[in-house]
Amino acid sequence: MRRSPTPHKPTRAELLAAQNKKVPDVIASGLRVLFCGINPGLYSGATGHHFARPGNRFWPTLHQAGFTPRLLHPSEEHELLTFGYGITNLVTRATATADELAPEELVAGQRRLKSKVKRYQPQVVAILGISAYRTAFGQKTVSLGKQPDPLASAVVWVLPNPSGLNAHYQLPDLAAHFRRLRQFIEKNEPSER
């Protein structure tokens, strides 16, 4: 049995020093899904890994929804590439909460995301956060799930934010929403010839 990496818990000083740090994308050409968070939190900024805060439910949700065969630790994020998945953020700078971001930053992030989509050509871009999507894409009414307008050549899919601060969704609810995306991808997978 594979042991999970021993995580380094950032000190308070390391968390404070992580303000505005960037976390590198986990990205490659032709991904099935490019998951797009709002921005890194301080814990992610301090560790250099996406969705690293222990209360964040991204990694358990991915596993429960069937995207990964086992629960990955944030330090194993590059293993997602072997399954055809990647991670980026609308805004690159780390903050304590997404509320610290100006609307203009989200709009600028949408333009950066569009450039990444043109370059890497994922099949689906999954935006993690309905409010961030509304602001970044200038949409007044948005429902979770597949969006009517693509981003460059990619399908856009809006999912709930898996942050532990998002009390509207518990882990089973998050997994159900993510599972719908996985089923959509499997149903629309190009057939092998």
Salt bridges, closest charged atoms under 4 A:
GLU14 OE1 - HIS8 NE2 3.07
ASP25 OD2 - LYS116 NZ 2.78
GLU76 OE2 - ARG70 NH2 2.76
GLU77 OE2 - HIS49 ND1 3.31
GLU79 OE2 - ARG2 NH1 3.14
GLU79 OE1 - ARG70 NH2 3.32
GLU105 OE2 - ARG93 NE 2.66
GLU186 OE2 - ARG182 NH1 2.82
GLU189 OE1 - ARG32 NH2 2.73
